[in-house]
Amino acid sequence: MESIGELVAAAVVDDRVWRTLGAESPDGVYLTGQPGPALPFVLYRAWKVGAGIVDEEVRLYGPSGRMVWRWGPEPRRMKGMFDLTTEIDLVADAVFDETGTYVASFILDEQVVGEIELPIFVQAAPVKLPKEIEDGLKRSDVIWIGADVNGRRQAIPAWFVYRDGKIYVLSQREPGPQEQTVPGIGRAKEFFVTTRRKGRDTALDEFSAAPRLLEGAEWETMATALVDKRKSRVGPPGESLARWRGSADILELTPNVPVEV
């Protein structure tokens, strides 16, 4: 089949790097966890394609060979074979469940015109968040935590522990009056957190976060921290811990907050 055109250049680049180096940027995308949301990244394409409108699409295939993420198809107007058509799109809502070397396929009218390889990393979590978010977490007893469940956003007010840039929350597996149950736990790849700023400015801060369920010694350590934070606890700490061991998960949330790379 005759090619529809030529992909002269392409890149998939972390937005912070792109804003510094532009088209000279090395390819790469950063996640806040695995699975987890990607920090904003740029799709750059330079095409030589006959004049007219085509459907453009980008697919990212993970190390397993599975298509993990897809952008488009989107209609785009090409300038013609004697001109370079440059497209730059910012992606701020992608979620990935694999890391490693990916293959990016660039597609026009369902025809793969070019491919590149790129790495997708898990970024080391910052131990400190932006001041307004830190203040909202350190000075609040309750925050809103939720996820998209069956296509609908659900959230609950939840008590929590904040430590070294991460949020920890207890979630009872079977909903009931004893403890809170976080929507989407164990299924959602991305959660959202809403905190309220302190002082006269009571605006809300909202950010996404990558989830991880704690197990074993990590579960025990954080359960001890959580039981001390439980204000409406009935009975001694040991009773709550014994009940939680068979009935509750502990969710670690790593905020999707950019740091310098």
C-alpha positions in Angstrom: 0.0 0.0 0.0 1.3 3.4 -0.9 2.2 5.6 2.0 -0.1 8.5 2.8 2.9 10.6 3.7 6.1 10.9 5.7 6.7 11.5 9.4 9.7 13.7 9.4 10.1 14.0 13.2 8.2 12.9 16.3 8.7 13.1 20.1 6.9 12.1 23.2 8.4 14.3 25.9 7.7 15.4 29.5 6.3 18.9 29.4 8.9 20.3 31.8 11.7 19.1 29.6 9.9 20.3 26.4 9.5 23.8 27.8 13.3 23.9 28.3 14.7 22.1 25.3 11.9 22.1 22.8 12.3 19.8 19.7 15.8 18.9 21.0 14.2 17.2 24.1 14.9 13.5 24.8 11.8 11.3 24.7 10.4 10.2 28.0 7.3 10.3 30.2 7.2 10.2 34.0 4.6 8.5 36.2 3.9 9.1 39.9 3.3 5.4 40.5 2.8 2.1 38.8 0.0 2.0 37.9 -0.4 5.7 38.0 -1.1 9.0 36.2 1.5 10.5 34.0 2.8 14.0 34.6 1.9 16.2 31.6 3.7 15.4 28.4 3.9 16.7 24.9 3.2 14.9 21.6 5.2 16.5 18.8 4.8 15.5 15.1 6.2 17.0 11.9 4.4 15.7 8.8 4.9 15.9 5.1 1.4 14.8 3.8 -0.7 15.8 0.8 -3.0 18.8 1.4 -6.3 18.0 3.0 -7.9 16.6 6.2 -6.8 13.3 7.7 -7.5 11.5 10.9 -4.5 11.4 13.1 -3.9 9.0 16.0 -1.1 8.0 18.4 -0.9 4.7 20.2 1.6 3.7 22.9 2.4 0.0 23.3 4.0 -1.1 26.6 6.8 -3.7 27.1 4.1 -6.4 27.2 3.1 -5.6 23.6 -0.3 -4.4 24.8 -1.7 -1.0 23.7 -1.7 0.9 27.0 -2.7 4.3 25.9 -4.3 5.9 22.8 -4.7 9.5 21.6 -7.2 10.3 18.9 -8.2 9.8 16.2 -8.5 13.6 15.6 -9.1 15.3 12.3 -6.1 17.4 11.2 -5.5 19.6 8.2 -2.3 18.9 6.3 -0.5 21.7 4.3 0.8 19.5 1.5 3.9 17.6 0.5 6.0 20.7 -0.1 5.3 22.2 3.4 5.9 20.8 6.9 2.8 20.4 9.1 3.7 20.6 12.7 1.4 19.4 15.5 2.0 19.8 19.2 -0.5 18.6 21.8 -0.3 18.6 25.6 -1.5 15.5 27.3 -2.5 15.9 31.0 -4.9 13.0 31.7 -3.0 9.8 30.7 -2.7 6.8 33.0 -0.3 3.9 32.5 0.0 0.5 34.2 3.4 -0.5 32.8 6.8 1.1 32.8 9.9 0.5 30.6 10.4 0.9 26.9 7.3 1.7 24.9 6.7 1.9 21.2 4.8 5.0 19.9 2.9 4.4 16.7 1.9 7.5 14.7 -1.1 6.8 12.5 -2.9 8.7 9.7 -6.2 7.4 8.3 -5.6 4.1 10.1 -2.1 3.7 8.4 1.0 3.5 10.6 3.3 6.1 9.1 6.1 6.1 11.7 7.2 4.7 15.1 9.6 5.6 17.8 10.7 4.1 21.1 10.6 6.0 24.4 11.0 5.2 28.1 8.3 5.6 30.7 9.6 5.9 34.2 8.2 6.1 37.7 9.4 9.4 39.1 10.7 9.4 42.7 7.9 10.9 44.9 8.7 14.3 46.4 9.0 14.2 50.2 7.5 17.7 50.3 4.5 19.0 48.3 3.8 22.6 47.3 3.2 24.7 50.5 -0.5 25.3 50.0 -1.1 21.6 49.6 1.1 20.7 52.6 -0.8 23.2 54.7 -4.1 21.8 53.7 -3.0 18.3 54.6 -1.2 19.1 57.8 -4.0 21.3 59.2 -7.0 19.2 58.2 -8.5 16.2 59.9 -10.6 15.2 56.8 -10.0 15.4 53.1 -12.1 14.2 50.1 -10.8 11.1 48.4 -12.4 9.3 45.4 -12.2 7.8 42.0 -14.1 7.2 38.8 -16.3 4.1 39.5 -18.3 2.6 36.6 -18.0 5.9 34.7 -19.2 8.1 37.6 -17.0 10.1 40.0 -17.5 9.1 43.6 -15.8 10.5 46.7 -16.0 10.4 50.5 -14.8 12.6 53.3 -12.0 10.6 54.8 -9.7 10.8 57.8 -6.1 10.1 57.0 -2.4 10.3 57.9 0.0 12.5 55.8 3.7 11.6 56.0 6.7 12.5 53.8 4.8 13.5 50.7 2.3 10.6 50.8 -1.3 10.2 52.1 -2.4 7.0 53.9 -6.1 6.2 54.4 -7.9 3.2 56.0 -10.7 1.6 53.9 -13.1 -1.0 55.3 -13.6 -3.7 52.6 -17.3 -4.2 53.3 -19.2 -0.9 53.8 -20.5 -0.5 57.3 -20.8 1.9 60.2 -17.5 1.0 61.8 -15.1 2.6 59.3 -15.0 4.5 56.0 -14.8 2.7 52.6 -13.0 4.5 49.8 -14.7 4.2 46.4 -12.6 2.4 43.7 -10.1 0.9 46.1 -8.4 -2.1 44.6 -9.7 -1.3 41.1 -9.1 2.4 40.2 -5.7 3.2 38.7 -6.0 6.9 39.7 -7.6 8.7 42.7 -8.3 12.3 43.3 -7.8 14.2 46.5 -9.5 17.5 47.5 -8.2 19.6 50.4 -9.4 22.9 51.7 -6.9 25.8 52.2 -6.8 27.4 55.6 -7.2 31.1 56.5 -9.4 33.6 54.8 -8.9 32.0 51.4 -10.9 28.9 51.6 -10.5 27.7 48.0 -10.1 24.0 47.3 -6.9 22.3 46.1 -7.5 19.2 44.0 -4.9 16.8 42.6 -4.7 13.3 41.3 -2.8 10.5 43.0 -1.3 7.1 42.3 -2.6 4.3 44.5 -0.8 1.4 46.2 -2.2 -1.1 48.7 0.0 -1.8 51.7 0.8 -5.3 52.8 2.7 -7.1 55.6 5.0 -5.0 57.7 4.1 -1.8 55.8 0.5 -2.4 56.6 1.2 -3.0 60.3 3.4 0.1 60.6 0.9 2.4 59.0 -2.0 0.9 60.9 -0.3 1.9 64.1 0.0 5.5 62.8 -3.6 5.5 61.7 -5.1 4.2 64.9 -3.4 7.0 66.8 -5.1 9.5 64.4 -8.6 7.9 64.8 -10.4 10.6 66.8 -13.6 8.7 67.3 -12.0 5.4 68.2 -13.9 3.3 70.7 -11.8 1.2 73.0 -8.0 0.8 73.2 -5.8 0.9 70.0 -5.2 -2.9 70.1 -8.9 -3.6 69.6 -9.1 -1.4 66.5 -5.9 -3.0 65.0 -7.2 -6.5 65.6 -10.5 -5.6 63.8 -8.8 -3.9 60.9 -6.4 -6.8 60.2 -9.2 -8.9 58.8 -11.5 -6.3 57.4 -9.6 -3.2 56.1 -7.1 -2.1 53.5 -4.6 0.7 53.8 -4.3 2.8 50.7 -1.1 4.8 50.0 -1.6 7.7 47.7 1.3 9.4 46.0 0.2 12.9 44.8 0.6 13.7 41.1 2.5 16.9 41.8 5.3 17.9 39.4 8.9 18.2 40.7 11.9 19.4 38.9 13.7 16.8 36.7 
